[in-house]
Amino acid sequence: MAMRTVKAAVIGTGFIGPAHVEALKRLGFVEVVALCGRNPERTEQKAAALGVPRAYSDYRKLLANPDVEVVHNASPNNLHFEVNQAILESGKHCVSEKPLTRTTAESRRLVALAQEKGLLNAVCFNYRFYPLSQQAKAICDAGKAGDVYAIHGSYLQDWLLHETDYSWRLDQEVSGESCAVGDIGSHFCDLVTFITGHTITEVMADFQTTHKVRKRPKAAVEAFAGKTLKPEDYEEVQIESEDFASVLFRLDNGARGAFTVSQVSAGRKNRLVYEIDGSTCAISADLERPNELWAGYRDRANESYVKDPSILSEQAQPYAHYPGGHPEGYPDAFKNLFLNVYRRIAGESSVDDFPTFVDGHRAVAIVEAAVRSAREGRWVEVDY
Ligand SMILES: NC(=O)c1ccc[n+]([C@@H]2O[C@H](COP(=O)([O-])OP(=O)(O)OC[C@H]3O[C@@H](n4cnc5c(N)ncnc54)[C@H](O)[C@@H]3O)[C@@H](O)[C@H]2O)c1
């Protein structure tokens, strides 16, 4: 039987908002009926380009639209609390981009509000939804990796390498106190704790602000896309947030870990690498190569999985939609995440098999502890 049609809206028309629209359209039973952005004219254009019938520049007006059942929040971080709260208050289900909020004071309130309203709440930790992330989890769930002895890895990018690179992610008012740890470290922590089932209990962080003064374009960056800016087109701004960080951590089973995050590593575009050292085997992946997973053994040959539904565990199989040799990646992971969310909304599933606001809150708590640790130069317990 066909699933009932669910009507959705997306707030945010920048990088990731349109990715949400595209992924939703691929589900087949979700209609994206409205798009909302800050600039009315640009939002109209984006809505037309994405085939979305209505455009709003005030999210409150969108929330008054009775046709909309689910709202995605893909706005900058400073609007996550306010907008997510308004979505839930309007009685609509909420799919929020990460980080859930800038502080745990806010994320705790959202967790409570979602529970009180009995509405679906999800956070876009999309890297869980690569078929081979699910396979890694299946290996751990089945006890095939043994006890977790250590976790290590990194998430490296280069888009803030130059002093002329600027983004709202560097503005603490908009992004929250952390840049790199909040923006990409949150993904690393969510993924390794999802795969292993362990919790990060304490962190010891060291932050670096590579460019303490950056040159910010005076006009919106989008308007200059593809053009060379002249010196007079920039203004100098002081930067307080980190663009590089090393974080030691301890897990609930006593095991140790470490990760490095960087947005100033030349040549690394979006390289999330994790390695989980278990007593039976180690599991590792580089998510720029999402169709590969490695398992390492001491006493026998190592294994190399390729994404092929016919060799994946039953648990991971539903996340692979094409035969082996046909790569699946970033946009497909969003589709997988949203499929679980919308099957639940449509009443076809009774489990929250996606990251919820509780998971979003947990990531915010880790980031908050890392910020405090870096400032105070000591180990800090994560206050969930
Ligand atoms: N899960 C992921 O892999 C992933 C990837 C990228 C971004 N993100 C998250 O998504 C969010 C958005 O990031 P982005 O890179 O798309 O940012 P962006 O700057 O490209 O886009 C932000 C959008 O928000 C809109 N906006 C700003 N103020 C608004 C307002 N008052 N009302 C309505 N719309 C408003 C802007 O018009 C713009 O379209 C961030 O929180 C980021 O952390 C997640």
The ligand as an SDF file (V2000), in Angstrom:
LIG
                    3D

 44 48  0  0  0  0  0  0  0  0999 V2000
   24.5120   18.0570    8.3710 N   0  0  0  0  0  0  0  0  0  0  0  0
   25.4020   18.5790    7.5550 C   0  0  0  0  0  0  0  0  0  0  0  0
   26.1820   17.8650    6.9210 O   0  0  0  0  0  0  0  0  0  0  0  0
   25.4470   20.0780    7.3730 C   0  0  0  0  0  0  0  0  0  0  0  0
   26.1310   20.6300    6.2840 C   0  0  0  0  0  0  0  0  0  0  0  0
   26.1170   22.0190    6.1430 C   0  0  0  0  0  0  0  0  0  0  0  0
   25.4650   22.8210    7.0610 C   0  0  0  0  0  0  0  0  0  0  0  0
   24.8460   22.2510    8.1290 N   0  0  0  0  0  0  0  0  0  0  0  0
   24.1490   23.0960    9.1210 C   0  0  0  0  0  0  0  0  0  0  0  0
   23.0540   23.7310    8.4670 O   0  0  0  0  0  0  0  0  0  0  0  0
   22.8820   25.0560    8.9230 C   0  0  0  0  0  0  0  0  0  0  0  0
   22.9300   26.0000    7.7170 C   0  0  0  0  0  0  0  0  0  0  0  0
   24.2120   25.9370    7.1300 O   0  0  0  0  0  0  0  0  0  0  0  0
   24.4980   26.4070    5.6230 P   0  0  0  0  0  0  0  0  0  0  0  0
   25.8890   26.0220    5.3180 O   0  0  0  0  0  0  0  0  0  0  0  0
   23.4140   25.9370    4.7210 O   0  0  0  0  0  0  0  0  0  0  0  0
   24.4020   28.0000    5.8250 O   0  0  0  0  0  0  0  0  0  0  0  0
   24.1670   29.1070    4.7130 P   0  0  0  0  0  0  0  0  0  0  0  0
   24.7170   30.3700    5.2690 O   0  0  0  0  0  0  0  0  0  0  0  0
   24.6280   28.6380    3.3710 O   0  0  0  0  0  0  0  0  0  0  0  0
   22.5610   29.2260    4.6420 O   0  0  0  0  0  0  0  0  0  0  0  0
   21.7940   29.7380    5.7100 C   0  0  0  0  0  0  0  0  0  0  0  0
   20.4050   30.0420    5.2250 C   0  0  0  0  0  0  0  0  0  0  0  0
   19.6140   30.5160    6.3140 O   0  0  0  0  0  0  0  0  0  0  0  0
   18.7680   31.5410    5.8560 C   0  0  0  0  0  0  0  0  0  0  0  0
   18.4070   32.4520    6.9270 N   0  0  0  0  0  0  0  0  0  0  0  0
   19.2040   33.2480    7.6620 C   0  0  0  0  0  0  0  0  0  0  0  0
   18.4640   33.9890    8.5130 N   0  0  0  0  0  0  0  0  0  0  0  0
   17.1640   33.6190    8.3070 C   0  0  0  0  0  0  0  0  0  0  0  0
   15.9370   34.0240    8.8630 C   0  0  0  0  0  0  0  0  0  0  0  0
   15.8650   34.9520    9.8400 N   0  0  0  0  0  0  0  0  0  0  0  0
   14.7950   33.4250    8.4220 N   0  0  0  0  0  0  0  0  0  0  0  0
   14.8430   32.4870    7.4650 C   0  0  0  0  0  0  0  0  0  0  0  0
   15.9860   32.0650    6.8930 N   0  0  0  0  0  0  0  0  0  0  0  0
   17.1300   32.6360    7.3070 C   0  0  0  0  0  0  0  0  0  0  0  0
   19.5820   32.2830    4.8010 C   0  0  0  0  0  0  0  0  0  0  0  0
   18.7000   32.9200    3.8950 O   0  0  0  0  0  0  0  0  0  0  0  0
   20.3370   31.1370    4.1450 C   0  0  0  0  0  0  0  0  0  0  0  0
   19.5800   30.6370    3.0830 O   0  0  0  0  0  0  0  0  0  0  0  0
   23.9890   25.2950    9.9480 C   0  0  0  0  0  0  0  0  0  0  0  0
   23.4690   25.1600   11.2340 O   0  0  0  0  0  0  0  0  0  0  0  0
   25.0110   24.2120    9.6720 C   0  0  0  0  0  0  0  0  0  0  0  0
   25.6990   23.7800   10.8430 O   0  0  0  0  0  0  0  0  0  0  0  0
   24.8240   20.9020    8.2880 C   0  0  0  0  0  0  0  0  0  0  0  0
  1  2  1  0
  2  3  2  0
  2  4  1  0
  4  5  1  0
  4 44  2  0
  5  6  2  0
  6  7  1  0
  7  8  2  0
  8  9  1  0
  8 44  1  0
  9 10  1  0
  9 42  1  0
 10 11  1  0
 11 12  1  0
 11 40  1  0
 12 13  1  0
 13 14  1  0
 14 15  2  0
 14 16  1  0
 14 17  1  0
 17 18  1  0
 18 19  2  0
 18 20  1  0
 18 21  1  0
 21 22  1  0
 22 23  1  0
 23 24  1  0
 23 38  1  0
 24 25  1  0
 25 26  1  0
 25 36  1  0
 26 27  1  0
 26 35  1  0
 27 28  2  0
 28 29  1  0
 29 30  1  0
 29 35  2  0
 30 31  1  0
 30 32  2  0
 32 33  1  0
 33 34  2  0
 34 35  1  0
 36 37  1  0
 36 38  1  0
 38 39  1  0
 40 41  1  0
 40 42  1  0
 42 43  1  0
M  CHG  2   8   1  16  -1
M  END
$$$$
